[in-house]
Every structure is written in C-alpha cells, then in structure tokens.
C-alpha cells in the first residue's frame, strides 16, 4: 500500500482534534460546487465548520480554491503542521496546529451564519456520507 500524502497524515490528526472539541467530523466532503473540503465538522448547535489542511507553504500558495469553501460553513479554519509560518494565513480564518496524532485549536474562526436552506442541505449530505462510510466499514467495502 502506498504511503499516504502529508496532507492525509495531518488530516488524521486534525480529525482527532475536532473530535476532542466535541464535534462530529469527517474528511473529504464534496460540496455542491463539486469541490472537496479536507474536513467538515458539526458541533452540538448544528454549526458547520470546514477545515482546509495545508502541509507546507507551497501547498498553501498553490491553492486558490479554499476561498470557495467559506460559502459552505459557519466557520472556516486552516490546519497546518508545527513550524508553518502562521502569518501567511488569513487573519479572518481559524487555525489548528496538527500532527499525525492530534492537534490544538490555536485561533477561533469568526462565525458567518449559513442560510437555513444551505445548512439543512449540508447536514443531510454530511449524515448521508457518514452513513455510507460506516456501512462500507461494517460490511467490508
């Protein structure tokens, strides 16, 4: 089996950190535009968080699509490894610092409330995706 990409390894730690926050979280969620966010989480109030994982400065600088993800969440975060120059990241996003084993919430993200219709659609899609993945896991793929 090939080695996972650095971003995938960091995403594993990010998901652990999100779950430690008390949020339900899954990786690789496709939104209505066809773009795939690295991680999506839902808190106890039903607020939706999207987190974009950046494994390096080059990864961050070569990606212009993350701006589109703000339309699909109440809060938007970046997750980066220790040593990433955090001043490169937009100040109006939240921040997790992660490694393969977990992570820490460093900066909260401002809240930009989704419309009720978009929230409902995202919650349904999130639940359906999580259910499909659990079904595959429980039934051997």
Secondary structure, DSSP 8 states (H G I E B T S, - for coil): -----HHHHHHHHHHHHHHHTT-EEEEEEE-TTS-EEEEEEE-TT--EEEEEEE-SHHHHHT--GGGGGGGG-SEEEEEEETT--GGGS-TTSEEEEEETTEEEEEE--------HHHHHHHHHHHHHHHHHHHHHHHTT-
